[in-house]
Amino acid sequence: MQRTLYGTDVTLRPATLEDIPLLAEIRATPEVLARWRGGEDLAGEVARDLADPGTSTLTVEYRGRVVGAIQWYAENEPDYRHAGIDIFLHPEVHGHGLGTDAVRTLARHLITAHGFHRLVIDPAADNAAAIACYRKVGFRPVGILRRYERASDGSWHDGLLMDLLAEELTEDPPLG
């Protein structure tokens, strides 16, 4: 059972069925939809994400309001064991450090509570804001995943594989 996690500014709690309409609404914003894509039934897609036994989805809350979701999955094959992270936030809160706080909070949990020594994340290669966010947490570029993901227009776009070793996790920035 997933538990609630507390960052500097965000709270990550297990997503529930009641969160589906709001998460679908956030996914439908042009900025998020451009990266996460989706069909006509975003609520159905969010519901499928929540029901996926291989993925844990948490809401990202800021000041008591759901502003996005963060997901993680595990590769449990002993010789390749690691966890992967994915996140989306409402465009209204972009640029305020909430993504960094959410990713750092989940990364710390995955390392300390689940014993992962390595985490991965794979933003679009042209998503400079996401890449900067992940670098602040300690993720480093590994390489370009060529023609990694298909866009809504059918064209292929590169991704950037980034990883973080447990000892590379950065601490929260000093207050003040």
SETORKE-254536 format. One line per 10 residues: number of its first residue (from 0); their letters; for each residue x, z, y negated of N, C-alpha, C. Coordinates in steps of 0.1 Angstrom, whole numbers, plus 5000, padded with zeros to 4 digits. Example, Ala and Ser with C-alpha at 12.3 -4.5 7.8 and 13.67 -1.06 7.14 Angstrom:
0> AS> 5132,5078,5057,5123,5078,5045,5132,5078,5033 ~ 5128,5071,5022,5137,5071,5011,5129,5079,5000 .
This chain:
0> MQRTLYGTDV> 5008,5000,5012,5000,5000,5000,5009,5000,4988 ~ 5006,4991,4979,5014,4990,4966,5010,5001,4957 ~ 5019,5006,4949,5016,5017,4940,5018,5012,4926 ~ 5013,5020,4916,5015,5017,4902,5029,5020,4898 ~ 5034,5011,4890,5048,5012,4885,5048,5013,4869 ~ 5057,5020,4864,5057,5022,4849,5070,5018,4843 ~ 5069,5008,4834,5081,5003,4827,5082,5011,4813 ~ 5090,5005,4805,5091,5011,4791,5078,5009,4783 ~ 5073,4997,4784,5060,4994,4776,5049,4989,4785 ~ 5052,4985,4797,5041,4979,4806,5038,4989,4818 .
10> TLRPATLEDI> 5027,4987,4823,5023,4993,4836,5019,4982,4845 ~ 5025,4983,4857,5022,4973,4868,5013,4981,4878 ~ 5001,4976,4880,4992,4982,4890,4987,4971,4900 ~ 4984,4976,4912,4978,4966,4922,4966,4959,4916 ~ 4966,4945,4917,4955,4937,4912,4943,4939,4921 ~ 4931,4939,4915,4919,4941,4923,4910,4929,4921 ~ 4899,4929,4928,4889,4918,4927,4883,4918,4913 ~ 4882,4929,4907,4877,4930,4893,4886,4923,4883 ~ 4899,4922,4886,4908,4915,4877,4907,4900,4877 ~ 4901,4894,4887,4901,4880,4889,4896,4872,4877 .
20> PLLAEIRATP> 4885,4875,4871,4880,4867,4859,4891,4867,4848 ~ 4896,4879,4845,4906,4879,4834,4919,4872,4837 ~ 4924,4874,4849,4936,4867,4853,4934,4852,4853 ~ 4922,4847,4858,4919,4833,4857,4918,4828,4843 ~ 4913,4836,4834,4912,4833,4820,4926,4831,4814 ~ 4935,4840,4818,4949,4839,4813,4956,4827,4819 ~ 4954,4824,4832,4959,4812,4838,4954,4800,4832 ~ 4942,4800,4826,4937,4788,4820,4942,4785,4806 ~ 4949,4794,4799,4955,4791,4786,4965,4780,4788 ~ 4965,4771,4778,4974,4759,4780,4988,4762,4783 .
30> EVLARWRGGE> 4994,4772,4777,5008,4776,4779,5011,4780,4794 ~ 5001,4788,4799,5003,4793,4813,4999,4782,4823 ~ 4989,4775,4820,4985,4764,4829,4995,4753,4830 ~ 5003,4751,4820,5013,4741,4820,5024,4745,4830 ~ 5026,4758,4832,5037,4762,4841,5031,4766,4855 ~ 5019,4772,4856,5014,4776,4868,5004,4766,4874 ~ 5000,4756,4866,4990,4746,4871,4978,4752,4877 ~ 4969,4744,4882,4957,4749,4888,4946,4739,4888 ~ 4937,4740,4896,4926,4731,4897,4914,4735,4889 ~ 4902,4730,4893,4890,4734,4886,4886,4748,4888 .
40> DLAGEVARDL> 4890,4754,4899,4885,4768,4902,4897,4778,4902 ~ 4901,4781,4889,4912,4791,4888,4909,4804,4893 ~ 4896,4808,4892,4892,4821,4898,4894,4821,4913 ~ 4891,4810,4919,4893,4809,4934,4907,4810,4937 ~ 4916,4803,4929,4930,4803,4932,4936,4818,4930 ~ 4932,4825,4920,4936,4839,4918,4931,4847,4930 ~ 4919,4845,4934,4914,4853,4946,4922,4850,4958 ~ 4926,4837,4960,4934,4834,4972,4948,4841,4971 ~ 4953,4841,4959,4966,4848,4957,4965,4863,4960 ~ 4954,4869,4956,4952,4883,4959,4950,4886,4974 .
50> ADPGTSTLTV> 4944,4876,4981,4942,4878,4995,4954,4874,5004 ~ 4964,4868,4998,4976,4863,5006,4983,4875,5011 ~ 4984,4877,5024,4991,4888,5030,5006,4888,5028 ~ 5011,4877,5024,5026,4875,5022,5030,4877,5008 ~ 5021,4880,4999,5024,4881,4985,5017,4894,4979 ~ 5024,4902,4972,5018,4913,4965,5017,4910,4950 ~ 5005,4912,4945,5002,4908,4931,4998,4921,4924 ~ 5005,4923,4912,5002,4934,4904,4998,4929,4890 ~ 4989,4936,4884,4985,4932,4870,4996,4938,4861 ~ 4998,4931,4850,5007,4936,4839,4998,4941,4828 .
60> EYRGRVVGAI> 4999,4954,4826,4991,4960,4815,4999,4964,4803 ~ 4994,4962,4791,5001,4966,4779,4991,4973,4770 ~ 4994,4986,4767,4984,4993,4759,4970,4994,4765 ~ 4970,4995,4778,4957,4996,4785,4949,4983,4787 ~ 4956,4972,4784,4949,4959,4785,4957,4950,4795 ~ 4950,4943,4804,4956,4934,4813,4961,4922,4805 ~ 4974,4919,4806,4980,4908,4798,4986,4897,4808 ~ 4985,4900,4821,4991,4890,4830,4993,4896,4844 ~ 5000,4889,4852,5003,4893,4866,5017,4890,4870 ~ 5022,4898,4879,5035,4897,4885,5034,4898,4900 .
70> QWYAENEPDY> 5040,4889,4907,5039,4888,4922,5053,4889,4928 ~ 5053,4894,4940,5065,4894,4948,5062,4891,4962 ~ 5072,4885,4969,5071,4883,4983,5085,4887,4990 ~ 5084,4889,5003,5096,4893,5010,5100,4883,5020 ~ 5113,4880,5021,5119,4873,5033,5125,4884,5041 ~ 5119,4887,5052,5123,4899,5060,5132,4895,5072 ~ 5135,4882,5074,5145,4879,5084,5158,4887,5081 ~ 5162,4895,5090,5174,4904,5087,5186,4897,5081 ~ 5189,4885,5086,5201,4878,5081,5200,4872,5068 ~ 5187,4871,5063,5184,4865,5050,5176,4873,5041 .
80> RHAGIDIFLH> 5174,4886,5044,5165,4895,5037,5167,4895,5022 ~ 5156,4892,5015,5156,4892,5000,5141,4892,4996 ~ 5139,4894,4983,5125,4893,4977,5125,4883,4966 ~ 5114,4877,4963,5112,4868,4952,5101,4873,4943 ~ 5103,4869,4930,5093,4874,4920,5088,4862,4912 ~ 5076,4863,4907,5069,4853,4899,5061,4860,4889 ~ 5059,4855,4877,5052,4862,4866,5045,4852,4857 ~ 5033,4856,4852,5027,4849,4840,5021,4860,4831 ~ 5022,4857,4818,5017,4866,4808,5009,4858,4798 ~ 4999,4864,4792,4991,4858,4782,5000,4853,4770 .
90> PEVHGHGLGT> 4998,4841,4765,5007,4837,4754,5007,4846,4742 ~ 4996,4854,4739,4996,4863,4728,5007,4873,4729 ~ 5012,4876,4741,5022,4887,4742,5036,4881,4745 ~ 5037,4867,4745,5051,4861,4747,5060,4865,4735 ~ 5073,4867,4738,5082,4870,4728,5083,4885,4724 ~ 5077,4894,4731,5077,4908,4727,5084,4916,4737 ~ 5091,4910,4747,5099,4918,4756,5091,4923,4768 ~ 5078,4920,4769,5070,4925,4780,5074,4919,4793 ~ 5077,4906,4793,5081,4899,4805,5094,4906,4811 ~ 5104,4908,4802,5116,4915,4806,5113,4928,4812 .
100> DAVRTLARHL> 5105,4936,4805,5101,4949,4810,5094,4949,4823 ~ 5085,4940,4825,5078,4938,4838,5087,4934,4849 ~ 5096,4924,4847,5105,4919,4857,5115,4930,4861 ~ 5120,4937,4851,5130,4948,4853,5123,4959,4861 ~ 5111,4963,4858,5104,4974,4864,5102,4970,4879 ~ 5097,4958,4882,5094,4954,4896,5108,4953,4903 ~ 5118,4947,4897,5131,4946,4903,5136,4959,4907 ~ 5136,4969,4898,5141,4982,4901,5133,4988,4914 ~ 5120,4986,4914,5112,4991,4925,5116,4984,4938 ~ 5118,4971,4938,5121,4964,4950,5135,4968,4955 .
110> ITAHGFHRLV> 5144,4972,4946,5157,4976,4950,5157,4990,4956 ~ 5150,4999,4948,5151,5013,4952,5141,5017,4963 ~ 5129,5012,4962,5118,5016,4972,5118,5008,4984 ~ 5122,4995,4983,5122,4986,4995,5136,4983,5000 ~ 5146,4986,4993,5160,4984,4998,5165,4970,4998 ~ 5159,4962,4989,5164,4948,4988,5177,4948,4981 ~ 5187,4940,4986,5200,4939,4979,5200,4927,4970 ~ 5191,4918,4972,5191,4905,4964,5177,4901,4961 ~ 5175,4896,4949,5162,4891,4944,5164,4877,4939 ~ 5153,4869,4940,5154,4855,4935,5142,4853,4926 .
120> IDPAADNAAA> 5143,4843,4917,5133,4838,4908,5136,4824,4905 ~ 5126,4816,4903,5128,4801,4902,5120,4795,4891 ~ 5124,4797,4878,5117,4791,4867,5119,4776,4866 ~ 5110,4769,4859,5113,4755,4856,5126,4754,4848 ~ 5134,4744,4851,5147,4743,4845,5146,4742,4830 ~ 5135,4737,4825,5133,4735,4810,5126,4747,4804 ~ 5124,4758,4811,5117,4769,4805,5127,4780,4800 ~ 5132,4776,4788,5143,4784,4782,5139,4799,4780 ~ 5126,4801,4776,5122,4815,4773,5122,4823,4786 ~ 5117,4818,4797,5117,4825,4809,5131,4828,4814 .
130> IACYRKVGFR> 5140,4818,4813,5153,4819,4818,5160,4830,4809 ~ 5158,4830,4796,5164,4841,4788,5159,4855,4792 ~ 5146,4856,4795,5140,4868,4799,5147,4873,4812 ~ 5148,4864,4822,5154,4868,4835,5169,4872,4833 ~ 5176,4865,4824,5190,4868,4822,5191,4883,4817 ~ 5182,4887,4808,5182,4900,4802,5181,4911,4813 ~ 5175,4908,4824,5173,4917,4835,5185,4917,4844 ~ 5193,4906,4843,5205,4906,4852,5206,4894,4861 ~ 5195,4886,4861,5195,4874,4870,5205,4864,4865 ~ 5211,4857,4874,5221,4847,4871,5217,4833,4877 .
140> PVGILRRYER> 5220,4823,4870,5217,4809,4876,5226,4807,4889 ~ 5219,4801,4899,5226,4798,4911,5228,4782,4911 ~ 5217,4775,4907,5218,4761,4907,5205,4754,4904 ~ 5205,4742,4902,5193,4734,4899,5187,4729,4912 ~ 5174,4731,4913,5166,4726,4924,5160,4713,4919 ~ 5166,4702,4923,5162,4689,4918,5148,4685,4923 ~ 5140,4679,4913,5127,4675,4916,5119,4686,4925 ~ 5120,4698,4920,5115,4709,4927,5100,4711,4927 ~ 5094,4708,4916,5079,4710,4915,5072,4698,4909 ~ 5060,4696,4914,5052,4685,4909,5044,4690,4897 .
150> ASDGSWHDGL> 5044,4682,4886,5036,4685,4875,5022,4680,4877 ~ 5013,4684,4868,4999,4679,4869,4997,4664,4868 ~ 5007,4658,4862,5006,4643,4860,5013,4636,4873 ~ 5017,4644,4882,5023,4638,4894,5038,4636,4894 ~ 5044,4638,4882,5059,4636,4881,5066,4649,4887 ~ 5078,4647,4890,5086,4659,4896,5095,4664,4885 ~ 5097,4677,4885,5105,4684,4875,5115,4694,4883 ~ 5127,4695,4876,5137,4704,4882,5133,4719,4880 ~ 5138,4727,4889,5137,4742,4888,5151,4747,4887 ~ 5152,4760,4883,5164,4767,4883,5163,4779,4892 .
160> LMDLLAEELT> 5172,4779,4903,5172,4791,4912,5181,4801,4905 ~ 5176,4813,4904,5184,4824,4898,5183,4836,4908 ~ 5194,4843,4909,5193,4855,4917,5199,4867,4911 ~ 5196,4879,4916,5201,4891,4911,5205,4900,4923 ~ 5217,4905,4923,5222,4914,4933,5219,4928,4927 ~ 5216,4938,4936,5211,4951,4932,5220,4957,4921 ~ 5233,4956,4923,5242,4962,4914,5242,4955,4900 ~ 5236,4944,4899,5236,4936,4886,5224,4939,4878 ~ 5214,4947,4883,5202,4950,4875,5206,4957,4862 ~ 5202,4952,4851,5205,4958,4838,5196,4970,4836 .
170> EDPPLG> 5200,4979,4828,5192,4991,4824,5183,4987,4812 ~ 5173,4995,4809,5165,4992,4798,5174,4993,4785 ~ 5171,4985,4775,5179,4985,4763,5177,4999,4756 ~ 5187,5003,4749,5185,5016,4742,5174,5015,4731 ~ 5167,5026,4730,5156,5027,4720,5162,5028,4706 ~ 5155,5023,4696,5160,5025,4682,5166,5012,4677 .
